[in-house]
Amino acid sequence: MKNILIDCDPGIDDALAIILALKHPNLDVRAVTTVSGNMTADHTSINARKILEFMGKVDIPVAQGPLKPLVRDYPRDPFSHGDDGLGNTGLPQPNLPLDARTAAEVIVSTVNEHAGDISLAFTGPLTNLALALELDPELPSKVSELVFLGGSFGFTKYAFTQATGDNPASEWNVYVDPEAADIVFRAGFPLRCIGLDVATHIDINLSDERLGRLRSSDKPEARLAADIVKFVRDREYQSYCALIDSMVIADLVDPGIVRFEEIYCGVETEGKLTLGMTVADIRNHHAWTDLPRIRAAADADFGRFLDFLVDGLTA
């Protein structure tokens, strides 16, 4: 069984990823930390606690990060997750209290408690992890793996056609706090990035048959997922928007689902048109080898992922 810490910004897609992780018998969620991304961290921390209470997991600590990125103002997400941030699904306000510690402090504490046997699942901007590195620069050597839902690397056209940052070239989780992403990319973590190339691929969209399995399930969490997909579709978006972050959980459980390639990759922190762009240097000659070396998702077995998702939610 893997010990995992989830850092997230729920958000409809984060909510389903949390549920999948909580349900999977091979994952032990040790802590949840929340970041400003889809909404500011005060809202995302409420939604994380709503999901934990909905799933009956009230013994897991939830800690909140700062309301702003490291050095920038918070940019409001142009994609709305609904009035409640959870697709207007109407989950009640939580009774579960926040942990008194900051998100960065909980990350450091959890990693050190399980040093050498802790996986990090990051589905929002990397602000909290950059702050945790200030508290403990040795974190990368203590982590088994860091899987980040973020970036776009040019392996498929969806890296560009589905760009989610507030410019033509970036992905939202990096765009919100590019300085934090740059720090984390350079820190030496065993880092795998699942970018828009794969996470927003058209083959991720739920078929009517799979959606029907969710809708007809006797599991409330499966029906919640169906309601979230309906919320997305009613706004004329495709269902992948609700499923993106679940790819991180799938990769942690089944390494055969996502195929990665090693690349040199830097984070743009200055350009007006490209702020937050993850720039992959895959040139045959003259590559900038001083850029961080990461593993980026290049392809996936999308049917296998969807089976993992639906089977997990209905189990």
Number of C-alpha atoms within 10 A of each C-alpha: 10 16 18 27 24 25 31 32 30 35 26 29 25 29 27 27 26 25 21 24 25 19 17 17 12 13 19 17 23 19 21 25 29 33 32 31 30 27 21 23 23 16 20 28 26 22 26 28 25 22 24 22 19 16 15 10 14 17 11 15 20 27 26 30 26 18 16 18 23 18 11 11 11 16 19 14 16 11 11 17 22 15 10 18 21 27 23 14 16 10 15 11 11 17 11 18 13 15 16 12 15 19 26 25 21 24 28 22 16 17 24 17 12 16 16 14 16 23 26 23 26 28 31 28 29 31 31 28 26 23 23 21 18 12 14 16 13 16 20 19 14 19 21 20 20 21 24 24 28 29 32 34 29 17 18 16 14 19 23 18 13 18 20 22 23 19 16 15 23 31 27 28 27 30 29 31 28 28 23 23 27 21 17 20 23 16 18 15 19 18 21 22 23 31 26 30 26 29 30 23 20 13 15 23 20 18 11 9 9 16 20 13 17 24 19 13 15 12 13 16 23 25 20 20 25 22 19 26 24 18 21 21 15 10 9 9 14 18 22 20 20 27 26 25 29 25 28 26 25 23 19 22 18 13 10 14 19 23 16 18 13 13 19 20 26 22 26 21 19 12 9 9 13 19 23 31 28 27 20 23 18 14 10 6 7 8 12 14 11 10 17 19 19 22 19 29 24 22 18 22 14 19 14 15 21 21 12 19 23 18 15 19 25 19 14
